């Protein structure tokens, strides 16, 4: 069964799109990430134009994140105060990111930039996360302590000024690195169509030393509002949000996220991080291979001034 996407200007199999949305929603709830780092490349692999994939993928992230965040809120694993501070930086970063997105599109370098950015970020973060998670599982098997998971330990980040007390997370931390982390995630959300959880989750755990059980829900909380804001701005500025595609992905993503949260609660933190690292690496490698494969059509003609 095919359906026509008016903004993407092509017909797609609705069951494949539903499957993508459900799978990414499941992973979103399971790992505490928005899922944009998966849905955007998947849409591009399915021949959706990158401009539409980025803007519409961010919209799908909103739905799956809302579903997962509600579940974490009910279970008491969401720090609203910490999420709000992250949100302040995220909204500012998203505004800057949309401007960069529009500029890259105007000079005709958007598609290449998106692919390269995905390959660099996913490969680097995936390798670092996999290395750490394997080390953590090895220590757990030998009954050795895991110092990185203790929220009370301090590093240079905790010596910065403008400190705030986050009771739910049980930490006393400067607002500066929290806002800067949100700002960086906001830029990535606008340019790459990601929620940024694949960066935010490890950064909150290893840099800010926030307990893992609170990180997942708080990450989803911030992702909701930043991606919603980005979607609105992208639709108004670049006219690149395909509402039909977005609706299909949202419906499937909400359902998948509920089951993902349940599965995620049954796995240990280091196991979740190892699985997430493998997924991040797989997507990065697939995108890298696509950059070097010789296309069947070396030249193409676009009618209507496409990017």
C-alpha atoms as an extended CHARMM CRD file, in Angstrom:
* protein
*
       307  EXT
         1         1  UNK       CA              0.0000000000        0.0000000000        0.0000000000  PROA      1               0.0000000000
         2         2  UNK       CA              1.5420000000        3.2680000000       -1.1440000000  PROA      2               0.0000000000
         3         3  UNK       CA              0.8770000000        6.8240000000        0.0020000000  PROA      3               0.0000000000
         4         4  UNK       CA              1.9710000000       10.1190000000       -1.5690000000  PROA      4               0.0000000000
         5         5  UNK       CA              4.1020000000       12.5460000000        0.4410000000  PROA      5               0.0000000000
         6         6  UNK       CA              3.3300000000       16.0900000000       -0.7740000000  PROA      6               0.0000000000
         7         7  UNK       CA              6.4740000000       17.8540000000        0.4940000000  PROA      7               0.0000000000
         8         8  UNK       CA              8.9000000000       15.0290000000       -0.3070000000  PROA      8               0.0000000000
         9         9  UNK       CA              7.0980000000       14.6850000000       -3.6680000000  PROA      9               0.0000000000
        10        10  UNK       CA              7.2230000000       10.8920000000       -3.8970000000  PROA      10              0.0000000000
        11        11  UNK       CA              5.1630000000        7.8060000000       -3.0870000000  PROA      11              0.0000000000
        12        12  UNK       CA              6.2130000000        5.4200000000       -0.3020000000  PROA      12              0.0000000000
        13        13  UNK       CA              5.0560000000        2.1190000000        1.1710000000  PROA      13              0.0000000000
        14        14  UNK       CA              3.0740000000        3.0400000000        4.2910000000  PROA      14              0.0000000000
        15        15  UNK       CA              3.9450000000       -0.2130000000        6.0830000000  PROA      15              0.0000000000
        16        16  UNK       CA              7.6750000000        0.4180000000        5.7150000000  PROA      16              0.0000000000
        17        17  UNK       CA              7.2510000000        3.9130000000        7.1810000000  PROA      17              0.0000000000
        18        18  UNK       CA              5.1310000000        2.5130000000       10.0290000000  PROA      18              0.0000000000
        19        19  UNK       CA              7.8090000000       -0.0960000000       10.7080000000  PROA      19              0.0000000000
        20        20  UNK       CA             10.5130000000        2.5700000000       10.8180000000  PROA      20              0.0000000000
        21        21  UNK       CA              8.5060000000        4.6930000000       13.2300000000  PROA      21              0.0000000000
        22        22  UNK       CA              7.6940000000        1.7970000000       15.5480000000  PROA      22              0.0000000000
        23        23  UNK       CA             11.2780000000        0.5160000000       15.6140000000  PROA      23              0.0000000000
        24        24  UNK       CA             12.7380000000        3.9370000000       16.3450000000  PROA      24              0.0000000000
        25        25  UNK       CA             10.0650000000        4.6130000000       18.9630000000  PROA      25              0.0000000000
        26        26  UNK       CA             10.9330000000        1.3300000000       20.6760000000  PROA      26              0.0000000000
        27        27  UNK       CA             14.6280000000        2.2430000000       20.7630000000  PROA      27              0.0000000000
        28        28  UNK       CA             13.7730000000        5.7480000000       21.9840000000  PROA      28              0.0000000000
        29        29  UNK       CA             11.9330000000        4.4410000000       25.0130000000  PROA      29              0.0000000000
        30        30  UNK       CA             14.5300000000        1.7610000000       25.6560000000  PROA      30              0.0000000000
        31        31  UNK       CA             17.6370000000        3.9470000000       25.5490000000  PROA      31              0.0000000000
        32        32  UNK       CA             16.2500000000        7.3670000000       26.5140000000  PROA      32              0.0000000000
        33        33  UNK       CA             17.1660000000        8.9620000000       23.1770000000  PROA      33              0.0000000000
        34        34  UNK       CA             14.8990000000       10.8220000000       20.8010000000  PROA      34              0.0000000000
        35        35  UNK       CA             15.6730000000        8.4360000000       17.9510000000  PROA      35              0.0000000000
        36        36  UNK       CA             16.4220000000       11.1310000000       15.4030000000  PROA      36              0.0000000000
        37        37  UNK       CA             19.9300000000        9.7600000000       14.8120000000  PROA      37              0.0000000000
        38        38  UNK       CA             18.1950000000        6.6300000000       13.4870000000  PROA      38              0.0000000000
        39        39  UNK       CA             15.0370000000        7.8840000000       11.8010000000  PROA      39              0.0000000000
        40        40  UNK       CA             16.7850000000       10.5970000000        9.7510000000  PROA      40              0.0000000000
        41        41  UNK       CA             19.3540000000        8.2360000000        8.1580000000  PROA      41              0.0000000000
        42        42  UNK       CA             16.6410000000        5.5850000000        7.6450000000  PROA      42              0.0000000000
        43        43  UNK       CA             14.4980000000        8.0970000000        5.7680000000  PROA      43              0.0000000000
        44        44  UNK       CA             17.4980000000        9.1460000000        3.6740000000  PROA      44              0.0000000000
        45        45  UNK       CA             18.2380000000        5.4630000000        2.9030000000  PROA      45              0.0000000000
        46        46  UNK       CA             14.6140000000        5.1930000000        1.7310000000  PROA      46              0.0000000000
        47        47  UNK       CA             15.2430000000        8.0370000000       -0.7670000000  PROA      47              0.0000000000
        48        48  UNK       CA             13.4860000000       10.7650000000        1.2280000000  PROA      48              0.0000000000
        49        49  UNK       CA             15.2770000000       14.0830000000        0.4400000000  PROA      49              0.0000000000
        50        50  UNK       CA             17.6930000000       14.9680000000        3.3000000000  PROA      50              0.0000000000
        51        51  UNK       CA             16.0630000000       18.3820000000        3.7650000000  PROA      51              0.0000000000
        52        52  UNK       CA             12.6850000000       16.7460000000        4.3940000000  PROA      52              0.0000000000
        53        53  UNK       CA             14.1990000000       13.8590000000        6.4070000000  PROA      53              0.0000000000
        54        54  UNK       CA             15.8990000000       16.2270000000        8.8600000000  PROA      54              0.0000000000
        55        55  UNK       CA             12.9010000000       18.4780000000        9.4840000000  PROA      55              0.0000000000
        56        56  UNK       CA             10.2980000000       15.6960000000        9.5610000000  PROA      56              0.0000000000
        57        57  UNK       CA             12.5130000000       13.3360000000       11.5530000000  PROA      57              0.0000000000
        58        58  UNK       CA             12.6970000000       15.9490000000       14.3100000000  PROA      58              0.0000000000
        59        59  UNK       CA              8.9110000000       15.9540000000       14.4040000000  PROA      59              0.0000000000
        60        60  UNK       CA              8.7780000000       12.1890000000       14.9520000000  PROA      60              0.0000000000
        61        61  UNK       CA             11.2380000000       12.5630000000       17.8070000000  PROA      61              0.0000000000
        62        62  UNK       CA              8.7010000000       14.7370000000       19.6350000000  PROA      62              0.0000000000
        63        63  UNK       CA              6.0620000000       12.0010000000       19.6650000000  PROA      63              0.0000000000
        64        64  UNK       CA              8.2800000000        9.1720000000       20.8390000000  PROA      64              0.0000000000
        65        65  UNK       CA              9.9290000000       11.4110000000       23.4460000000  PROA      65              0.0000000000
        66        66  UNK       CA              6.5890000000       12.5150000000       24.9140000000  PROA      66              0.0000000000
        67        67  UNK       CA              5.4930000000        8.9220000000       25.2570000000  PROA      67              0.0000000000
        68        68  UNK       CA              8.7240000000        7.8690000000       26.9550000000  PROA      68              0.0000000000
        69        69  UNK       CA              8.9700000000       10.9640000000       29.1940000000  PROA      69              0.0000000000
        70        70  UNK       CA              5.4500000000       10.4570000000       30.5730000000  PROA      70              0.0000000000
        71        71  UNK       CA              6.3310000000        6.9170000000       31.5960000000  PROA      71              0.0000000000
        72        72  UNK       CA              9.5320000000        8.0750000000       33.3230000000  PROA      72              0.0000000000
        73        73  UNK       CA              7.6560000000       10.8990000000       35.0820000000  PROA      73              0.0000000000
        74        74  UNK       CA              5.1860000000        8.4190000000       36.5350000000  PROA      74              0.0000000000
        75        75  UNK       CA              8.0710000000        6.2790000000       37.7620000000  PROA      75              0.0000000000
        76        76  UNK       CA              9.8420000000        9.2390000000       39.3930000000  PROA      76              0.0000000000
        77        77  UNK       CA             12.9260000000        9.0630000000       37.1540000000  PROA      77              0.0000000000
        78        78  UNK       CA             12.6580000000       12.5540000000       35.6300000000  PROA      78              0.0000000000
        79        79  UNK       CA             14.3810000000       15.6780000000       37.0230000000  PROA      79              0.0000000000
        80        80  UNK       CA             12.2010000000       18.5500000000       35.7790000000  PROA      80              0.0000000000
        81        81  UNK       CA             14.4530000000       21.2780000000       37.2100000000  PROA      81              0.0000000000
        82        82  UNK       CA             17.5400000000       19.8840000000       35.4870000000  PROA      82              0.0000000000
        83        83  UNK       CA             15.5560000000       19.3770000000       32.2750000000  PROA      83              0.0000000000
        84        84  UNK       CA             14.3900000000       23.0000000000       32.3560000000  PROA      84              0.0000000000
        85        85  UNK       CA             17.9590000000       24.3220000000       32.6280000000  PROA      85              0.0000000000
        86        86  UNK       CA             18.9550000000       22.1140000000       29.7000000000  PROA      86              0.0000000000
        87        87  UNK       CA             15.9560000000       23.4650000000       27.8000000000  PROA      87              0.0000000000
        88        88  UNK       CA             17.0960000000       27.0900000000       28.1500000000  PROA      88              0.0000000000
        89        89  UNK       CA             20.3140000000       26.3180000000       26.3000000000  PROA      89              0.0000000000
        90        90  UNK       CA             18.5440000000       23.9950000000       23.8860000000  PROA      90              0.0000000000
        91        91  UNK       CA             16.1170000000       26.6190000000       22.5860000000  PROA      91              0.0000000000
        92        92  UNK       CA             18.9440000000       29.1090000000       22.0180000000  PROA      92              0.0000000000
        93        93  UNK       CA             21.0110000000       26.4820000000       20.2130000000  PROA      93              0.0000000000
        94        94  UNK       CA             18.0660000000       25.4230000000       18.0420000000  PROA      94              0.0000000000
        95        95  UNK       CA             17.5870000000       29.0170000000       16.8860000000  PROA      95              0.0000000000
        96        96  UNK       CA             21.2370000000       29.2600000000       15.8280000000  PROA      96              0.0000000000
        97        97  UNK       CA             21.0460000000       25.8230000000       14.2220000000  PROA      97              0.0000000000
        98        98  UNK       CA             18.0850000000       26.7170000000       11.9940000000  PROA      98              0.0000000000
        99        99  UNK       CA             20.0180000000       29.7230000000       10.7060000000  PROA      99              0.0000000000
       100       100  UNK       CA             23.0250000000       27.4890000000        9.8840000000  PROA      100             0.0000000000
       101       101  UNK       CA             20.6890000000       24.9520000000        8.2170000000  PROA      101             0.0000000000
       102       102  UNK       CA             19.1910000000       27.6650000000        5.9800000000  PROA      102             0.0000000000
       103       103  UNK       CA             22.6350000000       29.0070000000        5.0660000000  PROA      103             0.0000000000
       104       104  UNK       CA             23.9890000000       25.5700000000        4.1140000000  PROA      104             0.0000000000
       105       105  UNK       CA             20.8910000000       24.9180000000        2.0100000000  PROA      105             0.0000000000
       106       106  UNK       CA             21.2960000000       28.2390000000        0.2010000000  PROA      106             0.0000000000
       107       107  UNK       CA             24.8730000000       27.4100000000       -0.8680000000  PROA      107             0.0000000000
       108       108  UNK       CA             23.9500000000       23.8530000000       -1.8880000000  PROA      108             0.0000000000
       109       109  UNK       CA             26.1200000000       22.0240000000        0.6700000000  PROA      109             0.0000000000
       110       110  UNK       CA             23.4310000000       20.8110000000        3.0940000000  PROA      110             0.0000000000
       111       111  UNK       CA             23.2000000000       17.1500000000        2.0180000000  PROA      111             0.0000000000
       112       112  UNK       CA             26.9690000000       16.5740000000        2.1150000000  PROA      112             0.0000000000
       113       113  UNK       CA             27.3500000000       18.4030000000        5.4240000000  PROA      113             0.0000000000
       114       114  UNK       CA             24.5860000000       16.3630000000        7.0720000000  PROA      114             0.0000000000
       115       115  UNK       CA             26.1070000000       13.0580000000        5.9500000000  PROA      115             0.0000000000
       116       116  UNK       CA             29.6380000000       13.9930000000        7.0390000000  PROA      116             0.0000000000
       117       117  UNK       CA             28.4290000000       15.2720000000       10.4030000000  PROA      117             0.0000000000
       118       118  UNK       CA             26.5180000000       12.0520000000       11.0250000000  PROA      118             0.0000000000
       119       119  UNK       CA             29.5140000000        9.8800000000       10.1420000000  PROA      119             0.0000000000
       120       120  UNK       CA             31.9390000000       11.8270000000       12.3540000000  PROA      120             0.0000000000
       121       121  UNK       CA             29.6680000000       12.1380000000       15.3800000000  PROA      121             0.0000000000
       122       122  UNK       CA             28.1620000000        8.6610000000       15.3150000000  PROA      122             0.0000000000
       123       123  UNK       CA             31.4690000000        6.8830000000       14.7520000000  PROA      123             0.0000000000
       124       124  UNK       CA             33.3080000000        8.8190000000       17.4630000000  PROA      124             0.0000000000
       125       125  UNK       CA             30.5790000000        8.6170000000       20.0900000000  PROA      125             0.0000000000
       126       126  UNK       CA             29.7690000000        5.0020000000       19.2900000000  PROA      126             0.0000000000
       127       127  UNK       CA             33.3860000000        3.8980000000       19.7470000000  PROA      127             0.0000000000
       128       128  UNK       CA             33.7980000000        5.8030000000       23.0200000000  PROA      128             0.0000000000
       129       129  UNK       CA             30.5260000000        4.4760000000       24.4360000000  PROA      129             0.0000000000
       130       130  UNK       CA             31.2880000000        0.9090000000       23.3920000000  PROA      130             0.0000000000
       131       131  UNK       CA             34.7580000000        1.0430000000       24.9360000000  PROA      131             0.0000000000
       132       132  UNK       CA             33.4350000000        2.3750000000       28.2580000000  PROA      132             0.0000000000
       133       133  UNK       CA             30.4390000000        0.0530000000       28.4680000000  PROA      133             0.0000000000
       134       134  UNK       CA             32.5780000000       -3.0300000000       27.7800000000  PROA      134             0.0000000000
       135       135  UNK       CA             34.9950000000       -1.9150000000       30.4960000000  PROA      135             0.0000000000
       136       136  UNK       CA             32.0790000000       -1.3770000000       32.8930000000  PROA      136             0.0000000000
       137       137  UNK       CA             30.6330000000       -4.8330000000       32.1750000000  PROA      137             0.0000000000
       138       138  UNK       CA             34.0620000000       -6.3980000000       32.6730000000  PROA      138             0.0000000000
       139       139  UNK       CA             34.4100000000       -4.7130000000       36.0730000000  PROA      139             0.0000000000
       140       140  UNK       CA             30.8850000000       -5.7190000000       37.0410000000  PROA      140             0.0000000000
       141       141  UNK       CA             31.6620000000       -9.3340000000       36.1620000000  PROA      141             0.0000000000
       142       142  UNK       CA             34.7400000000       -9.2190000000       38.3900000000  PROA      142             0.0000000000
       143       143  UNK       CA             32.7600000000       -7.4540000000       41.1640000000  PROA      143             0.0000000000
       144       144  UNK       CA             34.9780000000       -4.3800000000       40.9050000000  PROA      144             0.0000000000
       145       145  UNK       CA             33.5870000000       -0.9210000000       41.7700000000  PROA      145             0.0000000000
       146       146  UNK       CA             32.3330000000        1.3620000000       38.9870000000  PROA      146             0.0000000000
       147       147  UNK       CA             33.4190000000        4.8520000000       40.1130000000  PROA      147             0.0000000000
       148       148  UNK       CA             31.9810000000        6.6750000000       37.1040000000  PROA      148             0.0000000000
       149       149  UNK       CA             28.4460000000        5.8570000000       38.1530000000  PROA      149             0.0000000000
       150       150  UNK       CA             28.7060000000        7.5400000000       41.5550000000  PROA      150             0.0000000000
       151       151  UNK       CA             26.9080000000       10.9110000000       41.5550000000  PROA      151             0.0000000000
       152       152  UNK       CA             28.9090000000       12.2650000000       44.5080000000  PROA      152             0.0000000000
       153       153  UNK       CA             32.2770000000       12.3650000000       42.7480000000  PROA      153             0.0000000000
       154       154  UNK       CA             33.4660000000       15.7200000000       41.4090000000  PROA      154             0.0000000000
       155       155  UNK       CA             35.6330000000       16.8610000000       38.5120000000  PROA      155             0.0000000000
       156       156  UNK       CA             36.5300000000       20.2670000000       37.0290000000  PROA      156             0.0000000000
       157       157  UNK       CA             32.9300000000       20.7960000000       35.8700000000  PROA      157             0.0000000000
       158       158  UNK       CA             31.7180000000       20.7950000000       39.4670000000  PROA      158             0.0000000000
       159       159  UNK       CA             34.0930000000       23.6390000000       40.3980000000  PROA      159             0.0000000000
       160       160  UNK       CA             32.4340000000       26.1410000000       38.0420000000  PROA      160             0.0000000000
       161       161  UNK       CA             30.3380000000       29.0420000000       39.4720000000  PROA      161             0.0000000000
       162       162  UNK       CA             26.5420000000       29.6240000000       39.3510000000  PROA      162             0.0000000000
       163       163  UNK       CA             25.7800000000       26.3600000000       41.1200000000  PROA      163             0.0000000000
       164       164  UNK       CA             22.2810000000       24.9720000000       41.5300000000  PROA      164             0.0000000000
       165       165  UNK       CA             20.9600000000       22.1300000000       43.6390000000  PROA      165             0.0000000000
       166       166  UNK       CA             19.0180000000       19.4390000000       41.7530000000  PROA      166             0.0000000000
       167       167  UNK       CA             17.2660000000       17.4290000000       44.4530000000  PROA      167             0.0000000000
       168       168  UNK       CA             15.8490000000       14.7330000000       42.2090000000  PROA      168             0.0000000000
       169       169  UNK       CA             19.3100000000       13.9890000000       40.7700000000  PROA      169             0.0000000000
       170       170  UNK       CA             20.9630000000       14.4890000000       44.1880000000  PROA      170             0.0000000000
       171       171  UNK       CA             23.7080000000       16.7380000000       42.7870000000  PROA      171             0.0000000000
       172       172  UNK       CA             24.9740000000       20.2970000000       43.3670000000  PROA      172             0.0000000000
       173       173  UNK       CA             26.1800000000       21.5270000000       40.0000000000  PROA      173             0.0000000000
       174       174  UNK       CA             26.9810000000       24.7020000000       38.0480000000  PROA      174             0.0000000000
       175       175  UNK       CA             24.3060000000       25.7350000000       35.5480000000  PROA      175             0.0000000000
       176       176  UNK       CA             26.9940000000       26.7200000000       32.9870000000  PROA      176             0.0000000000
       177       177  UNK       CA             27.8820000000       23.2370000000       31.6510000000  PROA      177             0.0000000000
       178       178  UNK       CA             24.2070000000       22.2390000000       31.7240000000  PROA      178             0.0000000000
       179       179  UNK       CA             23.1780000000       25.2290000000       29.5910000000  PROA      179             0.0000000000
       180       180  UNK       CA             26.1350000000       24.7430000000       27.2200000000  PROA      180             0.0000000000
       181       181  UNK       CA             25.2690000000       21.0710000000       26.7810000000  PROA      181             0.0000000000
       182       182  UNK       CA             21.6720000000       22.0450000000       25.9690000000  PROA      182             0.0000000000
       183       183  UNK       CA             22.9320000000       24.6910000000       23.5100000000  PROA      183             0.0000000000
       184       184  UNK       CA             25.0840000000       22.1670000000       21.6310000000  PROA      184             0.0000000000
       185       185  UNK       CA             22.2180000000       19.6800000000       21.4720000000  PROA      185             0.0000000000
       186       186  UNK       CA             19.8910000000       22.3980000000       20.1620000000  PROA      186             0.0000000000
       187       187  UNK       CA             22.2330000000       23.1120000000       17.2400000000  PROA      187             0.0000000000
       188       188  UNK       CA             22.4790000000       19.4190000000       16.3620000000  PROA      188             0.0000000000
       189       189  UNK       CA             18.6900000000       19.0670000000       16.5620000000  PROA      189             0.0000000000
       190       190  UNK       CA             18.1970000000       21.7780000000       13.9460000000  PROA      190             0.0000000000
       191       191  UNK       CA             20.9290000000       20.6630000000       11.5500000000  PROA      191             0.0000000000
       192       192  UNK       CA             20.6970000000       16.8760000000       11.8590000000  PROA      192             0.0000000000
       193       193  UNK       CA             17.0620000000       16.3120000000       12.8530000000  PROA      193             0.0000000000
       194       194  UNK       CA             18.1350000000       14.4750000000       16.0060000000  PROA      194             0.0000000000
       195       195  UNK       CA             16.9310000000       14.7240000000       19.5680000000  PROA      195             0.0000000000
       196       196  UNK       CA             20.5480000000       14.6300000000       20.6730000000  PROA      196             0.0000000000
       197       197  UNK       CA             20.0590000000       11.9500000000       23.3010000000  PROA      197             0.0000000000
       198       198  UNK       CA             22.9350000000        9.8710000000       21.9310000000  PROA      198             0.0000000000
       199       199  UNK       CA             25.2230000000       12.7400000000       22.9940000000  PROA      199             0.0000000000
       200       200  UNK       CA             23.2930000000       14.0970000000       25.9570000000  PROA      200             0.0000000000
       201       201  UNK       CA             22.9130000000       10.7730000000       27.7870000000  PROA      201             0.0000000000
       202       202  UNK       CA             26.6580000000        9.9020000000       27.9240000000  PROA      202             0.0000000000
       203       203  UNK       CA             27.5770000000       13.5610000000       28.6110000000  PROA      203             0.0000000000
       204       204  UNK       CA             25.2150000000       13.7210000000       31.5850000000  PROA      204             0.0000000000
       205       205  UNK       CA             26.5050000000       10.4150000000       32.9400000000  PROA      205             0.0000000000
       206       206  UNK       CA             30.2690000000       10.7960000000       32.4530000000  PROA      206             0.0000000000
       207       207  UNK       CA             30.8100000000       14.5790000000       32.4290000000  PROA      207             0.0000000000
       208       208  UNK       CA             28.1580000000       15.8650000000       34.8240000000  PROA      208             0.0000000000
       209       209  UNK       CA             28.0710000000       12.6240000000       36.8830000000  PROA      209             0.0000000000
       210       210  UNK       CA             24.2760000000       12.4750000000       37.0130000000  PROA      210             0.0000000000
       211       211  UNK       CA             22.7710000000        9.1150000000       38.1020000000  PROA      211             0.0000000000
       212       212  UNK       CA             21.8620000000        6.9220000000       35.1400000000  PROA      212             0.0000000000
       213       213  UNK       CA             18.3190000000        6.2310000000       36.3430000000  PROA      213             0.0000000000
       214       214  UNK       CA             17.4730000000        9.9800000000       36.1780000000  PROA      214             0.0000000000
       215       215  UNK       CA             19.3720000000       10.7510000000       32.9570000000  PROA      215             0.0000000000
       216       216  UNK       CA             17.0350000000        8.8680000000       30.6090000000  PROA      216             0.0000000000
       217       217  UNK       CA             13.7960000000       10.5950000000       31.6300000000  PROA      217             0.0000000000
       218       218  UNK       CA             15.4350000000       14.0410000000       31.8980000000  PROA      218             0.0000000000
       219       219  UNK       CA             16.9680000000       13.6710000000       28.4510000000  PROA      219             0.0000000000
       220       220  UNK       CA             13.5830000000       12.8660000000       26.9240000000  PROA      220             0.0000000000
       221       221  UNK       CA             11.9810000000       15.8440000000       28.7190000000  PROA      221             0.0000000000
       222       222  UNK       CA             14.4190000000       18.3100000000       27.1490000000  PROA      222             0.0000000000
       223       223  UNK       CA             14.2010000000       16.6450000000       23.7580000000  PROA      223             0.0000000000
       224       224  UNK       CA             10.4120000000       17.1290000000       23.6240000000  PROA      224             0.0000000000
       225       225  UNK       CA             10.4730000000       20.9100000000       23.6830000000  PROA      225             0.0000000000
       226       226  UNK       CA             13.6290000000       21.5140000000       21.6480000000  PROA      226             0.0000000000
       227       227  UNK       CA             12.5010000000       19.2470000000       18.8010000000  PROA      227             0.0000000000
       228       228  UNK       CA              8.9730000000       20.7010000000       18.8610000000  PROA      228             0.0000000000
       229       229  UNK       CA             10.4040000000       24.2150000000       18.6100000000  PROA      229             0.0000000000
       230       230  UNK       CA             12.7730000000       23.1340000000       15.8260000000  PROA      230             0.0000000000
       231       231  UNK       CA              9.9330000000       21.5500000000       13.8510000000  PROA      231             0.0000000000
       232       232  UNK       CA              7.8450000000       24.7150000000       14.0180000000  PROA      232             0.0000000000
       233       233  UNK       CA             10.7460000000       26.9520000000       12.9830000000  PROA      233             0.0000000000
       234       234  UNK       CA             11.7960000000       24.5990000000       10.1670000000  PROA      234             0.0000000000
       235       235  UNK       CA              8.2400000000       24.5230000000        8.8200000000  PROA      235             0.0000000000
       236       236  UNK       CA              7.9650000000       28.3120000000        8.8980000000  PROA      236             0.0000000000
       237       237  UNK       CA             11.4710000000       29.0290000000        7.5750000000  PROA      237             0.0000000000
       238       238  UNK       CA             12.3890000000       26.2330000000        5.1560000000  PROA      238             0.0000000000
       239       239  UNK       CA              8.9350000000       24.6830000000        4.3980000000  PROA      239             0.0000000000
       240       240  UNK       CA             10.4950000000       21.2270000000        4.7410000000  PROA      240             0.0000000000
       241       241  UNK       CA              8.1760000000       19.4120000000        7.1690000000  PROA      241             0.0000000000
       242       242  UNK       CA              6.0350000000       16.7650000000        5.4440000000  PROA      242             0.0000000000
       243       243  UNK       CA              2.9320000000       16.5170000000        7.6540000000  PROA      243             0.0000000000
       244       244  UNK       CA              1.7510000000       13.2240000000        6.1310000000  PROA      244             0.0000000000
       245       245  UNK       CA              5.0880000000       11.5300000000        6.7470000000  PROA      245             0.0000000000
       246       246  UNK       CA              5.3060000000       13.0860000000       10.2110000000  PROA      246             0.0000000000
       247       247  UNK       CA              1.8580000000       11.8260000000       11.2290000000  PROA      247             0.0000000000
       248       248  UNK       CA              2.6140000000        8.2280000000       10.1920000000  PROA      248             0.0000000000
       249       249  UNK       CA              5.9320000000        8.2580000000       12.0600000000  PROA      249             0.0000000000
       250       250  UNK       CA              4.3610000000        9.8140000000       15.1630000000  PROA      250             0.0000000000
       251       251  UNK       CA              1.6100000000        7.2210000000       15.4920000000  PROA      251             0.0000000000
       252       252  UNK       CA              4.0330000000        4.3200000000       15.1560000000  PROA      252             0.0000000000
       253       253  UNK       CA              6.6640000000        5.9810000000       17.3620000000  PROA      253             0.0000000000
       254       254  UNK       CA              4.3090000000        6.5250000000       20.3150000000  PROA      254             0.0000000000
       255       255  UNK       CA              3.2880000000        2.8710000000       20.3380000000  PROA      255             0.0000000000
       256       256  UNK       CA              6.8450000000        1.5990000000       20.0060000000  PROA      256             0.0000000000
       257       257  UNK       CA              8.1810000000        3.8610000000       22.7850000000  PROA      257             0.0000000000
       258       258  UNK       CA              5.8460000000        2.3520000000       25.3910000000  PROA      258             0.0000000000
       259       259  UNK       CA              7.2160000000       -1.1330000000       24.8120000000  PROA      259             0.0000000000
       260       260  UNK       CA             10.7930000000        0.1930000000       24.6760000000  PROA      260             0.0000000000
       261       261  UNK       CA             10.5440000000        1.7160000000       28.1620000000  PROA      261             0.0000000000
       262       262  UNK       CA              9.3860000000       -1.6050000000       29.6100000000  PROA      262             0.0000000000
       263       263  UNK       CA             12.2800000000       -3.5170000000       28.0660000000  PROA      263             0.0000000000
       264       264  UNK       CA             14.8030000000       -0.8460000000       29.0830000000  PROA      264             0.0000000000
       265       265  UNK       CA             13.8080000000       -1.1080000000       32.7480000000  PROA      265             0.0000000000
       266       266  UNK       CA             14.8600000000       -4.7780000000       32.7560000000  PROA      266             0.0000000000
       267       267  UNK       CA             18.4440000000       -4.1680000000       31.5710000000  PROA      267             0.0000000000
       268       268  UNK       CA             21.4140000000       -2.8370000000       33.5380000000  PROA      268             0.0000000000
       269       269  UNK       CA             22.8870000000        0.5750000000       32.6880000000  PROA      269             0.0000000000
       270       270  UNK       CA             26.1080000000       -0.7650000000       31.1350000000  PROA      270             0.0000000000
       271       271  UNK       CA             24.1240000000       -3.2170000000       28.9890000000  PROA      271             0.0000000000
       272       272  UNK       CA             21.9260000000       -0.3950000000       27.6680000000  PROA      272             0.0000000000
       273       273  UNK       CA             24.9650000000        1.7280000000       26.8450000000  PROA      273             0.0000000000
       274       274  UNK       CA             26.6650000000       -1.1470000000       25.0080000000  PROA      274             0.0000000000
       275       275  UNK       CA             23.5970000000       -1.8050000000       22.8470000000  PROA      275             0.0000000000
       276       276  UNK       CA             23.1930000000        1.9040000000       22.1130000000  PROA      276             0.0000000000
       277       277  UNK       CA             26.8750000000        2.1390000000       21.1430000000  PROA      277             0.0000000000
       278       278  UNK       CA             26.5000000000       -0.7320000000       18.6610000000  PROA      278             0.0000000000
       279       279  UNK       CA             23.4610000000        0.9260000000       17.0940000000  PROA      279             0.0000000000
       280       280  UNK       CA             25.2340000000        4.2770000000       16.8060000000  PROA      280             0.0000000000
       281       281  UNK       CA             28.2600000000        2.6120000000       15.1900000000  PROA      281             0.0000000000
       282       282  UNK       CA             26.1120000000        0.6440000000       12.7360000000  PROA      282             0.0000000000
       283       283  UNK       CA             24.3370000000        3.7740000000       11.4910000000  PROA      283             0.0000000000
       284       284  UNK       CA             27.6280000000        5.6860000000       11.2180000000  PROA      284             0.0000000000
       285       285  UNK       CA             29.2790000000        2.9100000000        9.2080000000  PROA      285             0.0000000000
       286       286  UNK       CA             26.2940000000        2.6360000000        6.8660000000  PROA      286             0.0000000000
       287       287  UNK       CA             26.3980000000        6.3770000000        6.1650000000  PROA      287             0.0000000000
       288       288  UNK       CA             30.1690000000        6.2960000000        5.6300000000  PROA      288             0.0000000000
       289       289  UNK       CA             29.8420000000        3.4720000000        3.1070000000  PROA      289             0.0000000000
       290       290  UNK       CA             27.1770000000        5.4640000000        1.2560000000  PROA      290             0.0000000000
       291       291  UNK       CA             29.5740000000        8.3990000000        0.8520000000  PROA      291             0.0000000000
       292       292  UNK       CA             32.1250000000        6.2510000000       -1.0070000000  PROA      292             0.0000000000
       293       293  UNK       CA             29.8360000000        4.0850000000       -3.1460000000  PROA      293             0.0000000000
       294       294  UNK       CA             29.6980000000        5.2620000000       -6.7540000000  PROA      294             0.0000000000
       295       295  UNK       CA             26.0750000000        6.2850000000       -7.5490000000  PROA      295             0.0000000000
       296       296  UNK       CA             24.2770000000        4.7280000000      -10.5220000000  PROA      296             0.0000000000
       297       297  UNK       CA             23.4160000000        8.1690000000      -11.9010000000  PROA      297             0.0000000000
       298       298  UNK       CA             26.3520000000       10.5410000000      -11.7590000000  PROA      298             0.0000000000
       299       299  UNK       CA             24.2050000000       13.4860000000      -12.8210000000  PROA      299             0.0000000000
       300       300  UNK       CA             20.6270000000       14.4270000000      -12.0650000000  PROA      300             0.0000000000
       301       301  UNK       CA             18.2870000000       17.2140000000      -13.1390000000  PROA      301             0.0000000000
       302       302  UNK       CA             16.0220000000       18.7830000000      -10.5220000000  PROA      302             0.0000000000
       303       303  UNK       CA             13.0270000000       20.7420000000      -11.6760000000  PROA      303             0.0000000000
       304       304  UNK       CA             11.7000000000       23.5350000000       -9.5090000000  PROA      304             0.0000000000
       305       305  UNK       CA             14.8850000000       24.7070000000       -7.7940000000  PROA      305             0.0000000000
       306       306  UNK       CA             15.3920000000       21.9220000000       -5.2500000000  PROA      306             0.0000000000
       307       307  UNK       CA             18.4100000000       22.0210000000       -2.9620000000  PROA      307             0.0000000000
